[in-house]
């Protein structure tokens, strides 16, 4: 399986010490935060909070939501996605506000396509499809400076 859509997951090998997991090998899929992990010695309901270091979505150190049995090591684990949106609206909004602040401070502008590409880079494997793209567009309409908005007739319009 691969990560990305609700209900899909990934498989990996890891060593876990308290609330830090050292992932040594990804068997299948892409590792993403906000998913519940299962496997020998894993406390029920444990999820990956964030990646601390390593290859994005691959081998590296990850922060877990709760401490585990000390020294759980060399086991096969899998992850099951359990939420409707892979990135919450609040998380996406916080990211976009930070992005706007950085762009405006640097005197730069961004297009809608640039925003979508940046969102996909910020949340690898977690934003896919038209529904997520529309969420980014909605934030842009609400929060981006007016001068960044497209002027004139919409593309594909035959109205004259």
N, C-alpha and C positions, 0 to 999 in steps of 0.2 A: 504494500500500500504506500501511498505518498501523502504527505500533509497538504493541507490547503482548504479542502472543503469539509464542512461539519460531518462527523462520523468517520473520517479517515484518520490515519495515524502513521506512526513510524516505529521502527524497531532498532535497538542499539545495545551495545555492551558498555558497562560503566562500573566505576568504583564509587561508593558513596561514603562520606564521612560527615556525620551530623547533618547540616543543611546544604552541603556542597557536593555536587556530583561531578566526577571527572569522567566524561564520556570518551572512551577510547576508540570506538568504532561505531559508525552508523551502518546498520545492515540494510535498511531500506527507508526511503522517504527523506524528509527534511525536518530537522528538529525545530520546533517553534514553542515559544512561551505560551502560558495559559492553557496547558493541557494536563490532564491527570495521568500520572504514570503508574504502571502496574508491574509487579514482578516479585520474586522471592525476597522477603525481608522488607518490602516497601509498605509503610503504613498507609491504610486506606485513605483516599482523598488527597494524597500528596500530588502537587503539581509543580511544574517548572515555572519559576517566576521570571527569570531573565538569564541571559548568557553573560558570564563574567569575562571570558577570554576564549580565544581559539578561533577556528574557522567559522564564520557565520553560518548557522544552521547545521554544523557538523561537529567533529571532535573538538572538545574544549571543556571548560569549567562552567557549570550552571548552578544557579541558586535555586534551592527547593523551598517550598512553602512551609515545611516542617522538618524537624530533626528526625533522623532515621536510626535504626539499630547501628551502633558503631561498627565500622569495618565491613559493611555489606560490599562484596567485591566480585568482579568477574562474572556477573550474572547477565542473563538475557532479559531485557526489559522491553516493554512496549508502551505506547502512549495512545490514549483515546481522546479525541476531541469531544468536548461536552457542551459547547455553547453554540448559539446561533450565529453570531458574528465573531470572527476570529480576532477582531480588534474592537474594543468597546467604543461607543460614541464619545465618551469622556476622554479616553486615551487618544483617539484620533484628533479630537478638538484641541487637547493640550499640545499635541505635536504640531498642529497647524498654527496655533498661536505662537509657539516658539519659532517656527519656520518664518512666519511673517515678520516677527521682531528681528530675526537675523538678517533677512533680506532688506528690510527697510533701513536698518542700521548701516548696512553695507551700501546703501543706495542702489540696490538691484531690484529688478522686477521679475515676475514669474508668470508664465502662461498656465492655462488649465492643464495642458499636456505636461508641462514641467512639474506641476503640483502632483499629478497622478504618478509620474515616474519617481519623484522624490518619496511619495508615500509608499510605493512598492519597495523602494530601497530601504526605507526606515523599518518596514514591517515585512521582511522577506517571507514569502509563502503564506502570508496571512490576509492579504487583500487580493481578491480575484473577482473577476466578473463585473457585469454592469451595475449590480446593486452596490458594490463597494465603491466603484468609480463615481456613482451618483452621490454617495455620501461625501466624497472629497469635493465634488462640484458644489454641493449644497454649502459646505463650509466656505468655499471660495466666494460664492455669491453673498454669503452673510458677512464674512470677515475681511476679505481682501479690499484694498483701497479702490474707490470708484474708478479711478483712472486705469486700473488693470482690467476692467471689464470690457468686453468686446463692444465695439460701436457699430452701428449700421444694421442692415438687413441680415437676418440669420442665414447661414449657408443653406443652399438648396431651396431657398424661398423664390417663388415665381411672382410674388406680388411686386407691382411697380408703382 
